[in-house]
Amino acid sequence: MDSFRLAVFNTQPPHLYKGGVERRINETMNRLTTAAATTTKQVDITVYSGTKAGFKKPINIEGVNFVPLASTDKVYPIDNWTFNRTVAKTIFNANIYEAHNDNGYGLLKAFKNKTEKKPFIHTIHGVLADEFEQAKLQGQLSFRGKVANQFMARLAKLESKTAKEADLIVTISEHSLKKIQKHYDIDPSKVRIVPNGVDPEKYKPIENPYALKSMFGLNEQALVVLFVGSLIPRKGLTFLVEAAKQVVKTQLNVQFVIVGEGPFKTQLLNSLIAAKLLDNFIFKSGLSEKDLSLLYGCSDVFVLPSIQEGQGIVLLEALASEKPVVAFDIGGVNEIIINGKTGLLATCGHSEELAEALLKLLGDASLRQCMGAAGRKFAIENFTWTTCAKKMLTIYCEALEFKAPVLS
């Protein structure tokens, strides 16, 4: 087989959303089509996603076909249910299929009614059963949160079933593999680990970060601590607020920049007001990728106080931008951040340790520079989107039972 057709499924249109899953799809698919010209194997890629964010008509972007399938455009997880119902009723023409997270189970249902079976790869980013368990442990969920968590429990069962029926499973870290085995009882021999990546040409150090700070409304003389991510409970922003109380007592010229939106924002703002820290925090959202890369560049320290994380593309972006990272020592994160070399890790849930790590880096410019340089080197050597695409092509070829071409 000199060529093959790949169909990829994800509820949210990857070209219109900026989440980690969507970015992985965009970056890897783009590199697969680009690399096809240098190999004897040609890859024809079609990405199917829900009719969200106004996505109504098929479009081809840099050689990748994006096709809408009917779904709601309301809220997770209703969108997933309606999208998968459409998937089950649609006829596809591909040699191999890949579904991300809890998408694509409608396809496996449809396969059962056909005599010909095609290879199916299930890519799991965050393990839903683990997210459900963590949400229950946190407690204090709102009524809406409890309802959403019950839907997640049902989707976790479907994710488990899909994983068991898939030919191969791809996940992003050793931590995620352990969670898959724990919750879904999957034979590890059919799981392949392919970490996310970063584009080191987009995310890189900048020559004069101080001049750029005013562009984002920052004090040119201030030290900047950057957070990028969804404003949801598992991102641990409550711990960052507690740590910030200690940090500002020593570092009077520090500014915390929060990039992202989410249901936790109102609670976060209230916490900052109560702690009299609102003036130390700046909120940003809707940034273009170019502006986001510049914001990484003019920050001094990156912080990710997540209490649960499969891997974290933002960590790779920070490393590629030559920024040291402060985070909690949890699975997924500690596979990327080397404590004492590319960043500092604190015991999960300990705001005091988080504050100590931040203060150590904020107070030592040479240490920040040293860790930043080590982080970029580590990211380039181990976590680029090109590396991710090469590994995925090998897996597609494994599923199709032919030798993988060599990408330049």
RAJO-V328692 format. One record per backbone hydrogen bond with DSSP energy under -1.0 kcal/mol. NH is the residue of the N-H (numbers start at 0). CO is the residue of the C=O. E is the energy in kcal/mol with one decimal. If there is no record, write none. Layout:
BEGIN
NH CO E
NH CO E
END
This chain:
BEGIN
3 41 -2.4
5 43 -2.8
6 95 -2.3
7 45 -2.7
8 97 -2.5
9 47 -2.2
15 12 -1.8
16 12 -1.2
22 18 -2.6
23 19 -2.0
24 20 -2.3
25 21 -2.5
26 22 -2.7
27 23 -2.5
28 24 -2.4
29 25 -2.1
30 26 -1.6
31 27 -2.0
32 28 -2.1
33 29 -2.0
34 30 -2.3
35 31 -1.1
37 34 -1.9
38 35 -1.4
41 1 -2.0
43 3 -2.5
45 5 -2.5
46 64 -3.6
47 7 -3.6
48 66 -2.0
49 10 -2.4
51 49 -2.1
54 51 -1.7
55 53 -1.0
58 65 -2.3
60 63 -2.6
63 60 -1.8
64 44 -2.3
65 58 -3.2
66 46 -2.9
68 48 -2.8
77 74 -1.1
78 74 -1.3
80 76 -1.7
81 77 -2.2
82 78 -2.5
83 79 -2.4
84 80 -1.6
85 81 -1.7
86 82 -2.2
87 83 -2.0
89 86 -1.1
94 4 -2.2
95 4 -1.7
96 118 -2.4
97 6 -2.7
98 120 -2.5
99 8 -2.1
100 122 -3.5
102 99 -1.0
107 103 -1.3
108 104 -1.6
109 105 -1.7
110 106 -2.3
111 107 -1.2
112 109 -1.4
113 110 -2.1
120 96 -3.1
121 167 -2.4
122 98 -3.0
123 169 -2.9
130 126 -2.1
131 127 -2.7
132 128 -1.9
133 129 -2.8
134 130 -2.3
135 131 -1.8
136 132 -1.9
137 133 -1.9
138 134 -1.5
145 141 -2.6
146 142 -2.2
147 143 -2.6
148 144 -2.1
149 145 -1.7
150 146 -2.0
151 147 -2.1
152 148 -1.8
153 149 -1.7
154 150 -2.5
155 151 -2.5
156 152 -1.4
157 153 -1.6
158 154 -2.8
159 155 -2.4
160 156 -2.1
161 157 -2.8
162 158 -2.5
163 159 -2.1
164 160 -1.8
165 161 -1.5
166 119 -2.1
167 119 -1.4
168 189 -2.9
169 121 -2.3
170 191 -2.3
176 172 -1.9
177 173 -2.2
178 174 -1.9
179 175 -2.4
180 176 -2.4
181 177 -2.4
182 178 -2.6
183 179 -2.5
184 180 -1.2
189 186 -1.9
190 187 -1.6
191 168 -3.3
193 170 -2.9
201 198 -1.1
202 198 -2.5
212 208 -1.0
215 212 -1.1
216 213 -1.5
217 212 -2.6
221 218 -1.5
222 252 -2.0
224 254 -2.7
225 300 -2.8
226 256 -2.7
228 258 -2.5
230 260 -1.9
231 229 -1.7
234 231 -1.8
235 232 -2.1
239 235 -1.1
240 236 -2.1
241 237 -1.7
242 238 -2.3
243 239 -2.7
244 240 -1.4
246 242 -2.2
247 243 -2.5
249 246 -1.2
250 246 -3.3
253 250 -1.0
254 222 -2.9
255 279 -3.3
256 224 -2.9
257 281 -3.0
258 226 -2.7
259 283 -2.4
263 230 -2.9
264 261 -1.8
267 263 -2.4
268 264 -2.8
269 265 -2.2
270 266 -2.1
271 267 -2.1
272 268 -2.3
273 269 -2.4
274 270 -1.8
275 272 -1.1
276 271 -3.0
279 276 -2.0
280 277 -1.3
281 255 -2.8
283 257 -2.9
291 287 -2.6
292 288 -2.3
293 289 -1.8
294 290 -2.2
295 291 -2.3
296 292 -1.9
297 293 -1.7
298 295 -1.4
299 223 -2.6
300 223 -2.0
301 323 -2.6
302 225 -3.0
303 325 -2.4
306 233 -2.4
316 312 -2.1
317 313 -2.2
318 314 -2.4
319 315 -2.6
320 316 -1.4
321 318 -1.9
322 317 -2.3
324 341 -1.3
325 301 -2.6
326 343 -1.9
328 345 -3.1
329 327 -1.8
333 329 -2.5
335 332 -2.0
336 332 -2.7
339 342 -3.1
340 337 -2.5
341 337 -2.4
342 337 -1.1
343 324 -2.7
345 326 -2.6
349 346 -2.3
353 349 -1.8
354 350 -2.6
355 351 -2.3
356 352 -2.3
357 353 -2.2
358 354 -2.7
359 355 -2.1
360 356 -1.8
361 357 -2.9
362 358 -1.7
363 360 -1.4
367 363 -2.0
368 364 -2.3
369 365 -2.4
370 366 -2.7
371 367 -2.4
372 368 -2.2
373 369 -1.9
374 370 -2.3
375 371 -2.1
376 372 -1.9
377 373 -2.2
378 374 -2.4
379 375 -2.5
380 376 -2.0
381 377 -1.4
382 378 -3.1
384 197 -1.1
387 383 -2.0
388 384 -2.6
389 385 -2.3
390 386 -2.1
391 387 -2.2
392 388 -2.5
393 389 -1.9
394 390 -1.7
395 391 -2.6
396 392 -2.4
397 393 -2.1
398 394 -2.4
399 395 -1.8
401 396 -2.3
END
